[in-house]
Amino acid sequence: MNEAFVARVEQELEGIQSAGLFKKERIITSEQGAEIMVNGKKVLNFCANNYLGLSSHPKVIEAAHHTIDTHGYGMSSVRFICGTQDIHKQLEQKISDFLGTEDTILYVAAFDANGGVFEPLFGPEDAIISDALNHASIIDGVRLCKAKRLRYEHNDMADLEARLKESADSRSRIIVTDGSFSMDGTIAQLDRICELADKYDAIVMIDESHSSGFLGKTGRGTHEYRGVMGRIDIITGTLGKALGGASGGFTSGRKEIIELLRQRSRPYLFSNTMAPSIVGGSIAVLDMLTATTELRDRLEYNTKYFRKKMTEAGFDIRPGDHPIVPIMLYEATVAQEFASKLLDENIYVIGFFFPVVAKGQARIRVQLSAAHKQEHLDQAIAAFTKVGKQLGVIK
């Protein structure tokens, strides 16, 4: 073992600790849900991506069990060798039908979907124009591509138009944005983005990881919420948040685009196939969401109620309609202490700070779920108010 290298790593860890930026993992000893067991006690969970409460839904678990019985535990292979089952094709078709696209390709994670979408489709003659706050997986995917890279200020349409003009000599241009932004709950202005794309002959891609299943009247996502279904060229997303909460990602769009990704996308060609149990559970999720909007409607109510009551209590909240509710605290140490005191009140949340968000923008990111009951919301609001007054965050 190279002790000098280990010492350097240890010193870096000490620097993270002393700066108040060290992230600790809490151990959950129960299934995921509105109520979970942490450190031997039951707490209310307000920091999971379990937007529709499906992570432990009986129908999803039953479908996963059944699929293990019929299709086994794993594929031990990549798709094009001997790793494609009938259920993988069924899930791809169901995702396409749900999103209103022609075809879909599955990945073991949404990070892989974003990591594998750019390099096969764009080269040095092309330009990728990316929102400044796009997810790390998009940033890393762009880095793997040889296309020109341009960045526009977050959700700033004037700056986006300037970047489109700047890249006028490119063969193809693609505008890339999160549909919903995970730290702020901002929902992209897809209607205006599509107008600019039409004006400047550009392609539009959205990452729907924090949108699919609950945004829009029937939960199809940001493109439904903004009234631009059928106008988005590429949609990436995850099955690991609202759509069941296990793992798996996808890219969806025109059949020609998806076919080229099947031929050239490296995370697809060189990673194991998504496990059958997750595929079976995901099919059950999409069947449920196609049949009724009950869960997304309940989530919408919970979101409006919590945002209204927390604003009335005096907290600084980024406005919006998304179930991601950033409680702005600005200082990393305050966010950490606030989260720790809330755990004492049986409310499980996490403080977010640099490098996850910009310096001076620390916050607690509350994430609401359809699984939260009215009493859960009221208990959380009361606890936030109590701790907020203790720490001088509100009066």
C-alpha positions in Angstrom: 0.0 0.0 0.0 1.3 3.5 -0.9 1.1 5.3 2.4 1.9 8.7 0.9 -1.1 8.4 -1.4 -3.4 7.3 1.5 -2.1 10.2 3.6 -3.0 12.7 0.9 -6.5 11.3 0.7 -6.8 11.4 4.5 -5.8 15.1 4.4 -8.4 15.9 1.8 -11.1 14.2 3.9 -10.0 16.2 6.9 -10.4 19.4 4.8 -13.9 18.4 3.8 -14.8 17.7 7.5 -13.3 21.0 8.8 -15.2 22.9 6.1 -18.5 21.5 7.3 -19.1 19.7 4.0 -18.7 16.1 5.1 -21.7 14.0 4.1 -22.8 11.2 6.5 -25.1 8.4 5.6 -27.9 7.4 7.9 -28.8 3.7 8.0 -32.5 2.8 7.2 -33.7 -0.5 8.6 -37.1 -0.6 6.9 -38.6 -0.4 3.5 -38.8 3.0 1.8 -41.9 4.9 2.5 -43.4 8.0 4.2 -42.4 6.4 7.6 -39.1 4.7 7.9 -36.9 3.3 10.7 -33.6 5.2 11.3 -31.3 4.8 14.2 -33.8 2.5 15.9 -36.7 4.9 15.8 -39.6 5.6 13.4 -39.3 8.9 11.5 -41.2 10.7 8.8 -39.2 10.7 5.5 -39.2 13.9 3.5 -36.1 13.5 1.4 -36.7 10.5 -0.9 -37.4 10.6 -4.6 -40.4 8.4 -3.9 -42.8 11.0 -5.4 -45.8 8.6 -5.9 -45.1 6.3 -2.9 -44.5 3.3 -5.2 -41.2 2.2 -3.8 -42.9 -0.4 -1.5 -46.3 -0.6 -3.2 -47.8 -4.1 -2.8 -48.7 -4.3 -6.5 -45.1 -3.4 -7.5 -43.6 -5.9 -5.1 -46.0 -8.6 -6.3 -45.1 -8.0 -9.9 -41.4 -8.1 -9.1 -41.8 -11.4 -7.2 -43.8 -12.9 -10.1 -41.2 -11.8 -12.7 -38.4 -13.5 -10.7 -40.5 -16.7 -10.8 -41.1 -16.5 -14.6 -37.9 -14.8 -15.9 -35.2 -15.4 -13.2 -33.0 -13.2 -11.1 -30.6 -11.7 -13.7 -29.4 -11.9 -17.3 -25.6 -12.2 -16.9 -25.2 -10.5 -20.3 -25.6 -7.4 -22.3 -28.7 -6.9 -24.6 -27.2 -7.7 -28.0 -25.6 -11.0 -26.9 -28.2 -12.9 -24.9 -29.7 -10.4 -22.5 -33.0 -9.3 -24.1 -36.2 -10.8 -22.8 -39.7 -10.3 -24.0 -40.4 -8.2 -20.9 -37.6 -5.7 -21.8 -39.3 -5.0 -25.1 -42.7 -4.7 -23.4 -41.4 -2.1 -21.0 -39.8 -0.1 -23.8 -43.1 -0.1 -25.6 -45.0 1.0 -22.4 -42.6 3.8 -21.8 -42.9 5.0 -25.4 -46.7 4.9 -25.2 -46.7 6.8 -21.8 -44.4 9.5 -23.1 -45.8 9.8 -26.6 -42.7 8.8 -28.4 -41.8 6.2 -31.1 -39.3 4.0 -29.3 -37.3 3.6 -26.1 -34.0 2.0 -25.1 -33.4 0.8 -21.5 -30.2 1.3 -19.4 -29.3 0.0 -16.0 -29.3 3.6 -14.7 -30.4 7.1 -15.8 -26.8 8.2 -15.4 -25.9 5.7 -18.1 -28.7 7.0 -20.3 -27.3 10.5 -20.2 -23.7 9.2 -20.4 -24.5 7.2 -23.5 -26.7 9.6 -25.5 -24.4 12.3 -26.9 -21.3 10.6 -28.2 -23.1 8.4 -30.7 -25.2 11.2 -32.1 -22.9 14.3 -32.2 -19.4 15.0 -33.4 -17.0 18.0 -33.8 -19.2 19.6 -36.4 -22.1 19.8 -33.9 -22.9 21.9 -30.8 -24.5 21.0 -27.5 -26.1 23.9 -25.6 -26.7 23.0 -22.0 -28.5 24.7 -19.1 -26.0 25.8 -16.4 -27.7 23.7 -13.7 -28.1 20.5 -15.6 -27.6 17.3 -13.7 -24.1 15.9 -13.3 -24.9 12.9 -15.5 -25.7 15.3 -18.4 -22.4 17.2 -17.8 -20.4 14.0 -17.8 -22.2 12.7 -20.9 -21.4 15.9 -22.7 -17.7 15.6 -21.7 -17.5 12.2 -23.5 -18.6 13.8 -26.7 -16.4 15.8 -29.2 -19.1 18.3 -30.1 -18.7 22.0 -29.3 -20.0 22.8 -25.8 -22.0 25.9 -24.9 -23.7 26.7 -21.7 -26.6 29.1 -21.1 -27.6 30.7 -17.8 -30.2 28.7 -15.9 -33.6 28.9 -17.5 -32.6 32.1 -19.2 -34.2 32.2 -22.7 -32.4 35.3 -23.8 -29.0 33.7 -23.0 -30.1 30.5 -24.7 -31.0 32.4 -27.9 -27.6 34.1 -27.8 -25.9 30.7 -27.6 -28.0 29.5 -30.6 -26.8 32.4 -32.6 -23.2 31.8 -31.5 -23.4 28.2 -32.8 -25.1 29.1 -36.1 -22.3 27.4 -38.2 -22.8 24.0 -36.5 -24.1 21.0 -38.4 -26.6 20.1 -35.7 -27.4 21.8 -32.5 -29.1 20.3 -29.5 -30.6 22.2 -26.5 -30.3 20.0 -23.4 -32.1 20.7 -20.1 -33.5 19.0 -17.1 -37.2 18.9 -17.3 -37.3 19.7 -13.6 -34.2 20.7 -11.7 -33.4 18.5 -8.7 -32.0 21.2 -6.3 -34.4 24.1 -7.0 -37.6 22.4 -8.2 -37.5 24.7 -11.3 -39.5 23.5 -14.2 -37.9 24.2 -17.6 -39.7 26.6 -20.0 -40.1 23.9 -22.6 -42.7 25.9 -24.5 -40.2 28.7 -25.1 -37.3 26.4 -25.6 -39.3 24.6 -28.4 -40.1 27.9 -30.0 -36.4 28.8 -30.1 -35.5 25.4 -31.4 -37.9 25.8 -34.2 -36.6 29.2 -35.0 -32.9 28.1 -35.1 -33.4 24.6 -36.4 -32.2 22.9 -33.2 -33.0 19.6 -31.5 -34.4 19.5 -27.9 -33.5 17.0 -25.2 -34.9 16.8 -21.7 -34.0 14.7 -18.7 -37.3 13.7 -17.0 -35.9 12.0 -13.9 -37.7 14.4 -11.6 -40.8 14.7 -13.7 -42.0 11.5 -15.2 -45.1 10.1 -13.5 -46.5 13.2 -11.9 -46.0 16.4 -13.8 -48.7 17.4 -16.3 -52.4 16.6 -16.1 -51.9 12.8 -16.6 -48.3 12.6 -15.2 -46.6 12.3 -18.6 -44.0 14.8 -17.6 -42.6 18.3 -18.3 -43.6 18.2 -21.9 -47.2 17.6 -21.0 -47.0 20.2 -18.2 -45.8 22.8 -20.7 -48.0 21.7 -23.6 -45.3 20.5 -26.0 -45.9 16.8 -26.2 -44.7 15.6 -29.6 -42.2 18.4 -30.0 -39.3 16.9 -27.9 -36.7 15.0 -29.9 -35.0 13.1 -27.0 -36.3 12.2 -23.5 -34.1 10.6 -20.9 -35.3 9.5 -17.5 -35.2 7.1 -14.6 -37.2 4.2 -13.2 -35.6 4.8 -9.9 -37.7 7.8 -8.6 -41.4 8.2 -9.2 -41.7 5.2 -11.5 -41.1 2.5 -8.8 -37.9 3.7 -7.1 -35.6 0.7 -7.8 -33.2 1.4 -10.6 -33.0 1.6 -14.4 -33.0 4.4 -16.9 -34.2 5.1 -20.4 -33.8 7.2 -23.5 -36.9 7.7 -25.6 -37.6 9.5 -28.9 -37.7 9.0 -32.7 -37.1 5.3 -33.7 -34.1 6.3 -35.9 -32.4 8.0 -32.9 -33.1 5.0 -30.6 -31.8 2.5 -33.2 -28.5 4.3 -33.6 -28.1 4.3 -29.8 -28.7 0.5 -29.8 -25.8 0.3 -32.3 -23.4 2.7 -30.7 -24.2 3.7 -27.1 -21.4 2.4 -25.0 -23.3 2.0 -21.6 -25.9 0.0 -23.4 -23.5 -2.2 -25.4 -21.1 -2.9 -22.4 -23.4 -3.0 -19.4 -25.5 -5.9 -18.1 -29.2 -5.9 -18.9 -31.7 -4.5 -16.4 -32.7 -7.1 -13.9 -36.0 -8.9 -14.7 -37.6 -8.2 -11.4 -37.2 -4.4 -11.9 -38.6 -4.7 -15.4 -41.6 -6.5 -14.1 -42.2 -4.0 -11.3 -41.8 -1.1 -13.7 -44.4 -2.6 -16.1 -46.8 -2.7 -13.2 -46.1 0.9 -12.3 -46.8 2.1 -15.8 -50.0 0.1 -15.9 -51.1 1.8 -12.7 -50.3 5.3 -13.8 -52.0 4.8 -17.2 -55.2 3.6 -15.5 -55.6 6.5 -13.0 -54.2 9.8 -11.9 -55.0 9.3 -8.3 -51.4 9.3 -7.0 -50.3 12.3 -9.0 -53.4 14.2 -7.9 -52.7 13.4 -4.2 -49.1 14.5 -4.7 -50.3 17.8 -6.2 -52.5 18.4 -3.2 -49.6 17.6 -0.7 -47.3 19.9 -2.6 -49.6 22.9 -2.7 -50.5 22.5 1.0 -46.9 22.2 2.2 -45.7 25.1 0.1 -48.5 27.3 1.4 -48.1 26.5 5.1 -44.3 26.8 5.0 -44.4 30.1 3.3 -46.9 31.4 5.8 -44.6 30.2 8.6 -41.9 32.6 7.2 -39.5 30.3 5.5 -37.6 31.3 2.4 -38.8 28.9 -0.3 -38.1 28.8 -4.0 -41.6 29.3 -5.5 -43.1 26.8 -7.9 -45.4 23.8 -8.4 -42.9 21.0 -8.0 -42.9 18.6 -5.0 -39.2 19.5 -4.6 -39.4 22.3 -2.0 -36.0 24.0 -1.3 -36.0 25.5 2.2 -33.2 28.1 1.8 -30.7 28.4 4.7 -27.6 29.5 2.7 -24.9 28.4 5.2 -23.7 24.8 5.1 -23.3 24.5 8.9 -26.9 25.9 9.4 -28.3 23.3 7.0 -26.5 20.5 8.8 -27.6 21.6 12.2 -31.1 22.2 11.1 -31.4 18.7 9.6 -29.9 17.2 12.8 -32.4 18.9 15.0 -35.2 17.9 12.8 -34.2 14.3 13.2 -34.6 14.8 16.9 -38.1 15.8 16.1 -38.6 12.6 14.0 -38.4 14.4 10.7 -35.8 12.9 8.3 -34.4 15.5 5.9 -30.9 16.2 4.6 -29.0 19.4 4.3 -27.6 20.2 0.8 -24.5 22.3 0.4 -21.4 22.7 -1.8 -20.4 20.9 -4.0 -24.0 19.6 -4.5 -25.2 23.2 -4.7 -23.2 26.5 -5.2 -21.4 27.9 -2.2 -23.7 30.2 -0.1 -26.8 28.4 -1.4 -27.2 25.7 1.3 -30.6 24.4 1.9 -32.8 21.6 3.1 -34.5 20.0 0.1 -37.9 18.7 1.1 -39.4 16.1 -1.2 -43.1 15.4 -0.9 -44.8 12.1 -1.7 -48.3 10.8 -2.5 -47.6 8.5 0.5 -47.6 11.4 2.9 -50.8 11.8 4.9 -52.3 15.1 6.2 -50.9 14.4 9.7 -47.5 13.8 8.2 -47.5 17.2 6.6 -48.7 19.0 9.7 -46.1 17.2 11.9 -43.3 18.3 9.5 -44.5 21.9 9.3 -44.7 22.1 13.1 -41.2 20.6 13.5 -39.7 23.0 10.9 -41.3 25.9 12.6 -40.0 24.9 16.0 -36.4 24.4 14.8 -36.5 27.4 12.6 -37.3 29.6 15.6 -34.6 27.9 17.7 -32.0 28.6 15.1 -33.2 32.1 14.3 -34.1 31.2 10.8 -37.7 32.5 11.2 -39.1 34.8 13.9 
